């Protein structure tokens, strides 16, 4: 685990950690309840887009990304806390159509809501952590997205199959 102590104004140093070296760097002068990070990073994982139709047009309500274990290791979090398991993508109007185009069949959701889910590799920027009451929320802006190919079978150590 890589930990970095970052001094805050008049408060004990807040420590953030990653499990792998990360290109994301804390913006100086940001402090809890909202801590921002500069840089871009590529992540792989699953996504979920939720919207409803109003006047025949989608109104996006939430875009969530669930990074896989390797990607989560690149995301800063308070030292001593578990890995980041969900990111809220804040640029809904750009992120939702990008990911929705990569999704499979629509998901049936209650109360006039629609959903789409899938697996993707994304690039994010403007990563941030917000503390609200006793909850931590992680968010970012989506820059790009592409489908992550599903690996069905893998070659065995380069060995040829046969007799």
C-alpha positions as CSV (number, residue, x, y, z in Angstrom):
1,X,0.0,0.0,0.0
2,X,1.3,3.4,-0.9
3,X,0.3,6.1,1.6
4,X,0.8,9.9,1.3
5,X,0.4,12.3,4.2
6,X,-1.1,15.6,3.1
7,X,-1.2,18.5,5.4
8,X,-4.4,20.3,5.9
9,X,-5.1,23.8,7.2
10,X,-4.9,23.7,11.0
11,X,-5.9,20.0,11.1
12,X,-3.8,16.9,11.5
13,X,-2.5,15.5,8.2
14,X,-5.1,13.6,6.1
15,X,-3.6,10.5,4.7
16,X,-4.7,8.9,1.4
17,X,-3.5,5.6,0.0
18,X,-3.5,3.5,-3.1
19,X,-2.4,-0.1,-3.6
20,X,-0.5,0.8,-6.8
21,X,1.3,4.0,-7.9
22,X,-1.4,6.3,-9.3
23,X,-1.2,9.2,-11.7
24,X,-3.9,11.0,-9.6
25,X,-2.5,13.8,-7.4
26,X,-4.3,15.7,-4.7
27,X,-5.1,19.3,-5.5
28,X,-3.3,21.5,-2.9
29,X,-5.7,23.5,-0.7
30,X,-8.6,21.0,-0.9
31,X,-9.8,19.5,2.3
32,X,-12.6,17.4,3.6
33,X,-15.5,17.3,3.0
34,X,-14.4,17.6,-0.7
35,X,-11.0,16.5,-1.7
36,X,-10.0,16.8,-5.4
37,X,-7.3,15.1,-7.4
38,X,-5.7,16.1,-10.7
39,X,-4.6,13.7,-13.4
40,X,-6.2,11.1,-15.6
41,X,-6.3,7.3,-15.2
42,X,-7.7,4.4,-17.2
43,X,-10.0,1.9,-15.4
44,X,-11.8,-1.3,-16.2
45,X,-14.9,-2.6,-14.7
46,X,-18.7,-2.6,-14.9
47,X,-21.1,0.3,-15.4
48,X,-24.8,1.1,-14.8
49,X,-26.7,4.0,-16.5
50,X,-30.2,4.9,-15.2
51,X,-32.6,7.3,-16.9
52,X,-36.2,8.0,-17.5
53,X,-37.9,9.3,-20.6
54,X,-39.5,12.7,-20.4
55,X,-41.2,13.9,-23.6
56,X,-39.5,11.0,-25.5
57,X,-36.0,12.2,-24.5
58,X,-33.8,10.5,-21.9
59,X,-33.2,12.4,-18.7
60,X,-30.1,10.7,-17.1
61,X,-30.4,10.3,-13.4
62,X,-27.2,8.4,-12.5
63,X,-24.1,6.9,-14.1
64,X,-22.1,4.5,-11.9
65,X,-18.9,2.7,-12.5
66,X,-17.7,-0.3,-10.5
67,X,-13.9,-0.6,-11.0
68,X,-12.4,-4.1,-11.0
69,X,-9.8,-4.9,-8.3
70,X,-6.8,-3.9,-10.4
71,X,-8.3,-0.5,-11.3
72,X,-9.5,0.2,-7.8
73,X,-5.9,-0.1,-6.7
74,X,-5.2,3.1,-8.6
75,X,-7.8,5.2,-6.9
76,X,-6.8,7.2,-3.8
77,X,-8.9,6.6,-0.7
78,X,-8.4,7.5,3.0
79,X,-5.6,5.4,4.5
80,X,-7.0,2.5,6.4
81,X,-10.3,2.3,4.5
82,X,-11.3,-0.3,2.0
83,X,-10.9,0.0,-1.8
84,X,-13.1,2.2,-3.9
85,X,-16.0,0.0,-5.2
86,X,-18.1,2.6,-7.0
87,X,-17.6,5.9,-8.8
88,X,-20.4,8.3,-9.7
89,X,-19.7,9.9,-13.1
90,X,-20.6,13.6,-12.8
91,X,-20.8,14.6,-16.4
92,X,-24.1,12.7,-17.0
93,X,-25.0,14.2,-20.4
94,X,-21.7,13.1,-21.9
95,X,-21.0,9.9,-19.9
96,X,-24.4,8.3,-20.2
97,X,-24.7,8.2,-24.0
98,X,-21.0,7.0,-24.3
99,X,-21.6,4.1,-21.9
100,X,-25.2,3.4,-23.0
101,X,-23.9,2.7,-26.6
102,X,-21.6,0.0,-25.1
103,X,-24.4,-1.7,-23.1
104,X,-26.2,-4.9,-24.0
105,X,-29.9,-5.3,-23.7
106,X,-31.8,-2.7,-21.6
107,X,-32.5,-3.5,-18.0
108,X,-36.0,-3.5,-16.7
109,X,-36.3,-1.1,-13.8
110,X,-39.3,0.0,-11.7
111,X,-41.2,3.4,-11.8
112,X,-40.7,4.4,-15.5
113,X,-36.9,4.1,-15.2
114,X,-34.7,2.5,-17.8
115,X,-31.2,1.1,-17.4
116,X,-28.2,-0.1,-19.3
117,X,-25.3,-2.1,-18.0
118,X,-22.1,-3.5,-19.3
119,X,-18.3,-3.8,-19.0
120,X,-16.0,-1.1,-20.2
121,X,-12.5,0.4,-20.1
122,X,-12.8,4.1,-19.3
123,X,-10.6,7.1,-18.9
124,X,-11.5,9.6,-16.1
125,X,-10.3,13.0,-14.8
126,X,-11.3,15.3,-11.9
127,X,-11.4,12.5,-9.4
128,X,-12.8,13.5,-6.1
129,X,-13.9,12.2,-2.7
130,X,-16.8,13.8,-0.8
131,X,-17.7,13.1,2.8
132,X,-21.4,13.5,3.7
133,X,-22.5,12.6,7.2
134,X,-20.8,9.2,7.7
135,X,-20.7,8.3,3.9
136,X,-17.8,8.6,1.4
137,X,-18.7,9.2,-2.2
138,X,-16.1,9.0,-5.0
139,X,-16.7,10.7,-8.3
140,X,-15.0,11.7,-11.6
141,X,-15.7,13.0,-15.1
142,X,-15.6,10.4,-17.9
143,X,-13.3,11.3,-20.8
144,X,-13.7,8.2,-23.0
145,X,-15.1,4.7,-22.9
146,X,-14.6,1.6,-25.0
147,X,-16.0,-1.9,-24.7
148,X,-13.9,-4.4,-22.8
149,X,-13.6,-7.6,-24.7
150,X,-14.9,-10.6,-22.8
151,X,-12.2,-13.2,-22.4
152,X,-13.9,-16.6,-22.9
153,X,-10.8,-18.8,-23.1
154,X,-7.2,-18.3,-22.6
155,X,-4.2,-20.2,-24.2
156,X,-2.3,-22.4,-21.8
157,X,1.2,-21.0,-21.5
158,X,1.6,-20.8,-25.2
159,X,1.3,-24.6,-25.6
160,X,-0.4,-25.9,-28.7
161,X,-3.6,-27.9,-28.3
162,X,-3.6,-31.4,-29.7
163,X,-2.5,-34.9,-29.1
